[in-house]
């Protein structure tokens, strides 16, 4: 796997970047992930945890207790003004 830094845009003399992670096709097949699938992400220390987002309807979530997705939701809500 590799981490890539890509120029997103240059605006008023400032360069903005985005970061992408290349995951080998074999790993994507092993995980059963598909193109365009929504993923949730949590940072724990110096680790990045990625998990498929569990959604039954747009805006609705069917969550098992204590899931990674629930942690993402808590962190997102706690950051809102």
ABEGO torsion letter per residue (X at the ends): XBBBBBBABBBGGBBBBBBBBBBBAAAAAAAGBBBGBBBBBBBBEABBBBBBBBBABBGBBBBBBGBAAAAAAAAAAAABX
